[in-house]
């Protein structure tokens, strides 16, 4: 047993270790006038048991998301009435946290289902599927390497930071550069975009409802040149009228695996009636 655990005064290092609160934070509380320890003759801070009790309250309230100003207001006028108000606020905060956790769990479950479906998806076939209208936000940029794509995705994600819980819950696509593909280059894009679900945000463009020629492939993105050329050849053979642009949707990518052979990409070309 630590004989120094129970005593009347504690120094700042001891308090920091006991509560898991950094010494800089303890000094900040002191500057705010929330917890002001006494000073020993040698100038060292001496926290008494009242200070320790206050720190316990602060730590609990901070974990619930209360601001230091809210905490100070409560501690400056701590009555049964103010404690009752605080408990009501705590309950409301916990309810919001529970709701966010439920939303997060639902997002995880959706992603699990997406991975399961994608792992068993059939590749290498030409399919014509009727797609609903899809609202999208876009970042226009010439993208040539994977690292540029990652930066573009993170830049675009900032527009959704308040409404989308996790990157894995975002449908990501990219517009293939037809000019570069016709010149023989692969894996070059004109833009990256997110397909919005129910996010309350203005879209940049809409993928119209209608028929799309779809082809899935697994593995590295350098295949997309050959894939698109084969899709265009198929449309000519079948007498299909194609629209612009051709784009990729990433069903499994580096958000899910670091093994590129496990990537699953869906290429879509809009068909005109």
C-alpha positions as CSV (number, residue, x, y, z in Angstrom):
1,X,0.0,0.0,0.0
2,X,1.2,3.5,-0.8
3,X,1.5,5.3,2.5
4,X,1.5,8.6,0.7
5,X,-1.9,8.1,-1.0
6,X,-4.1,9.5,1.8
7,X,-2.8,12.8,3.2
8,X,-4.0,16.4,3.6
9,X,-2.0,18.1,0.9
10,X,-0.7,17.0,-2.5
11,X,1.8,18.6,-4.9
12,X,1.0,19.2,-8.5
13,X,2.9,16.2,-9.8
14,X,1.0,13.9,-7.5
15,X,-2.3,15.4,-8.5
16,X,-1.5,15.0,-12.1
17,X,-0.7,11.3,-11.7
18,X,-3.8,10.6,-9.5
19,X,-6.3,12.3,-11.9
20,X,-4.5,11.8,-15.2
21,X,-4.7,15.6,-15.7
22,X,-1.6,17.3,-17.3
23,X,0.2,19.8,-15.2
24,X,-0.4,22.4,-17.8
25,X,-4.1,21.9,-17.5
26,X,-3.9,22.2,-13.7
27,X,-2.1,25.5,-14.1
28,X,-4.8,26.6,-16.6
29,X,-7.5,25.8,-14.0
30,X,-5.6,27.9,-11.5
31,X,-5.4,30.8,-13.9
32,X,-9.2,30.6,-14.4
33,X,-9.7,30.7,-10.7
34,X,-11.4,27.3,-10.6
35,X,-8.9,25.3,-8.5
36,X,-6.4,27.6,-6.8
37,X,-4.0,25.6,-4.5
38,X,-2.3,27.1,-1.5
39,X,1.4,27.7,-1.7
40,X,4.0,26.2,0.6
41,X,6.8,28.3,2.0
42,X,9.0,27.1,-0.7
43,X,6.5,28.2,-3.4
44,X,5.3,24.7,-4.3
45,X,1.6,24.3,-5.0
46,X,-0.3,22.4,-2.2
47,X,-3.7,20.9,-3.2
48,X,-5.9,20.1,-0.3
49,X,-8.9,17.6,-0.1
50,X,-11.4,20.3,-1.2
51,X,-9.2,20.9,-4.3
52,X,-9.2,17.1,-4.9
53,X,-13.0,17.0,-4.7
54,X,-13.3,19.9,-7.2
55,X,-10.9,18.2,-9.6
56,X,-13.0,15.1,-9.5
57,X,-16.0,17.1,-10.5
58,X,-14.1,18.8,-13.3
59,X,-12.8,15.6,-14.7
60,X,-16.2,14.0,-14.8
61,X,-17.8,17.1,-16.4
62,X,-15.0,17.4,-19.0
63,X,-15.6,13.8,-20.0
64,X,-19.2,14.7,-20.7
65,X,-18.1,17.6,-22.9
66,X,-18.8,20.6,-20.6
67,X,-16.7,23.6,-21.3
68,X,-14.5,25.1,-18.7
69,X,-16.7,28.2,-18.6
70,X,-19.8,26.0,-17.9
71,X,-17.9,24.2,-15.2
72,X,-16.7,27.5,-13.6
73,X,-20.2,28.9,-13.6
74,X,-21.5,25.8,-11.8
75,X,-18.7,25.7,-9.3
76,X,-19.1,29.4,-8.5
77,X,-22.8,28.8,-7.6
78,X,-23.2,25.2,-6.5
79,X,-26.6,24.7,-5.0
80,X,-29.3,22.0,-5.1
81,X,-31.0,24.0,-7.8
82,X,-27.8,24.4,-9.9
83,X,-26.9,20.8,-9.3
84,X,-30.3,19.7,-10.5
85,X,-29.9,21.8,-13.7
86,X,-26.5,20.3,-14.2
87,X,-27.8,16.8,-13.8
88,X,-30.4,17.5,-16.5
89,X,-27.7,18.8,-18.8
90,X,-25.6,15.7,-18.1
91,X,-28.6,13.5,-19.0
92,X,-29.2,15.4,-22.2
93,X,-25.5,15.2,-23.1
94,X,-25.5,11.4,-22.5
95,X,-28.6,11.0,-24.7
96,X,-26.8,12.8,-27.5
97,X,-23.7,10.7,-27.0
98,X,-25.9,7.5,-27.1
99,X,-27.5,8.8,-30.4
100,X,-24.1,9.4,-31.9
101,X,-22.9,6.0,-30.9
102,X,-26.1,4.4,-32.4
103,X,-25.4,6.3,-35.6
104,X,-21.7,5.2,-35.6
105,X,-22.8,1.6,-35.0
106,X,-25.3,1.8,-37.9
107,X,-22.5,3.1,-40.1
108,X,-20.2,0.3,-39.1
109,X,-22.9,-2.3,-39.8
110,X,-23.5,-0.7,-43.3
111,X,-19.8,-0.9,-44.0
112,X,-19.7,-4.6,-42.9
113,X,-22.5,-5.4,-45.3
114,X,-20.8,-3.4,-48.1
115,X,-17.6,-5.4,-47.6
116,X,-19.5,-8.7,-47.5
117,X,-21.3,-7.9,-50.7
118,X,-18.2,-6.6,-52.5
119,X,-16.2,-9.7,-51.6
120,X,-18.7,-11.9,-53.4
121,X,-19.3,-9.5,-56.3
122,X,-18.9,-10.9,-59.8
123,X,-16.2,-9.2,-61.9
124,X,-15.4,-9.1,-65.6
125,X,-18.9,-8.9,-66.9
126,X,-20.7,-6.1,-68.8
127,X,-23.9,-5.2,-67.0
128,X,-26.6,-2.6,-67.7
129,X,-28.2,-1.3,-64.5
130,X,-30.8,1.3,-63.9
131,X,-29.4,3.7,-61.3
132,X,-31.3,6.4,-59.3
133,X,-30.3,10.0,-59.4
134,X,-27.2,10.6,-57.3
135,X,-26.2,13.9,-55.7
136,X,-22.5,14.5,-55.6
137,X,-19.9,17.0,-54.3
138,X,-16.7,17.3,-56.4
139,X,-13.1,18.4,-56.2
140,X,-11.8,19.2,-59.7
141,X,-8.1,18.4,-60.0
142,X,-5.7,16.5,-62.2
143,X,-4.8,13.3,-60.2
144,X,-2.0,11.1,-61.4
145,X,-0.8,9.1,-58.3
146,X,-2.5,7.4,-55.4
147,X,-1.0,9.9,-52.9
148,X,-2.7,12.8,-54.8
149,X,-6.0,10.9,-54.7
150,X,-5.7,10.5,-50.9
151,X,-5.0,14.2,-50.4
152,X,-7.9,15.1,-52.7
153,X,-10.3,12.8,-50.8
154,X,-9.2,14.4,-47.5
155,X,-9.7,17.9,-48.9
156,X,-13.1,17.1,-50.1
157,X,-14.0,15.4,-46.8
158,X,-13.7,18.7,-45.0
159,X,-17.0,19.7,-46.5
160,X,-18.7,16.8,-44.8
161,X,-16.9,16.9,-41.4
162,X,-20.0,18.0,-39.6
163,X,-22.4,15.5,-41.2
164,X,-20.6,12.3,-42.0
165,X,-19.3,10.2,-39.1
166,X,-16.5,8.3,-40.8
167,X,-14.6,8.1,-44.1
168,X,-15.7,4.4,-44.5
169,X,-19.3,5.5,-44.8
170,X,-18.7,7.7,-47.9
171,X,-19.1,6.5,-51.4
172,X,-16.1,7.8,-53.4
173,X,-15.8,8.1,-57.1
174,X,-13.5,9.7,-59.6
175,X,-14.0,10.9,-63.2
176,X,-11.6,9.2,-65.6
177,X,-9.6,11.4,-67.9
178,X,-10.9,10.4,-71.3
179,X,-8.2,12.5,-73.1
180,X,-5.4,10.7,-71.2
181,X,-6.9,7.3,-71.8
182,X,-7.2,7.9,-75.5
183,X,-3.6,8.9,-75.5
184,X,-2.7,5.5,-73.8
185,X,-2.2,6.7,-70.3
186,X,-4.0,5.0,-67.4
187,X,-5.0,5.8,-63.8
188,X,-5.4,9.6,-64.5
189,X,-8.4,11.5,-63.3
190,X,-10.0,14.9,-63.8
191,X,-11.8,15.0,-60.5
192,X,-12.8,13.1,-57.4
193,X,-16.3,13.2,-56.0
194,X,-18.5,11.9,-53.1
195,X,-21.9,10.5,-53.6
196,X,-24.1,12.1,-51.0
197,X,-26.6,10.1,-49.0
198,X,-28.9,12.2,-46.8
199,X,-26.3,14.9,-45.9
200,X,-27.8,18.4,-45.7
201,X,-25.3,19.9,-48.1
202,X,-25.7,21.5,-51.5
203,X,-24.4,19.3,-54.3
204,X,-22.0,20.3,-57.1
205,X,-23.6,18.0,-59.7
206,X,-26.0,15.2,-60.2
207,X,-25.5,11.8,-61.8
208,X,-28.8,11.5,-63.6
209,X,-31.2,8.6,-63.1
210,X,-31.0,6.2,-66.0
211,X,-29.2,3.2,-67.5
212,X,-25.5,2.7,-67.0
213,X,-23.1,0.2,-68.4
214,X,-21.2,-1.2,-65.5
215,X,-18.0,-3.3,-65.2
216,X,-16.3,-4.4,-62.0
217,X,-12.6,-5.3,-61.7
218,X,-10.4,-6.3,-58.9
219,X,-6.8,-5.2,-58.3
220,X,-4.7,-2.2,-59.3
221,X,-6.2,0.8,-60.9
222,X,-3.8,0.7,-63.9
223,X,-6.3,-1.7,-65.4
224,X,-8.8,1.0,-65.9
225,X,-7.5,2.0,-69.3
226,X,-8.0,-1.5,-70.8
227,X,-11.4,-1.8,-68.9
228,X,-12.7,1.4,-70.3
229,X,-11.6,0.6,-73.9
230,X,-13.3,-2.8,-73.6
231,X,-16.5,-1.1,-72.4
232,X,-16.5,1.4,-75.2
233,X,-15.9,-1.5,-77.7
234,X,-18.8,-3.3,-76.2
235,X,-21.1,-0.3,-76.6
236,X,-20.2,-0.1,-80.3
237,X,-20.9,-3.8,-80.7
238,X,-24.3,-3.5,-79.0
239,X,-25.2,-0.2,-80.7
240,X,-25.4,1.7,-77.4
241,X,-25.2,5.5,-77.2
242,X,-22.9,6.6,-74.4
243,X,-22.7,9.8,-72.5
244,X,-20.0,11.5,-70.5
245,X,-18.1,11.1,-68.3
246,X,-17.0,7.6,-67.5
247,X,-16.2,7.3,-63.8
248,X,-15.1,4.8,-61.2
249,X,-16.8,4.0,-57.9
250,X,-14.5,2.5,-55.2
251,X,-16.3,-0.4,-53.6
252,X,-13.3,-1.8,-51.8
253,X,-10.1,0.3,-51.6
254,X,-7.3,1.4,-49.2
255,X,-9.9,2.3,-46.6
256,X,-10.6,-1.4,-46.3
257,X,-7.3,-3.2,-47.2
258,X,-3.7,-2.5,-47.9
259,X,-3.6,-5.5,-50.4
260,X,-4.2,-4.0,-53.8
261,X,-5.4,-7.3,-55.2
262,X,-8.4,-7.1,-52.9
263,X,-9.5,-3.7,-54.3
264,X,-12.9,-3.7,-56.1
265,X,-13.7,-1.0,-58.5
266,X,-16.9,-0.3,-60.5
267,X,-16.6,1.5,-63.7
268,X,-19.8,3.2,-65.0
269,X,-20.6,4.8,-68.4
270,X,-24.0,6.6,-68.7
271,X,-26.1,5.4,-71.6
272,X,-28.2,7.7,-73.6
273,X,-31.8,6.8,-74.6
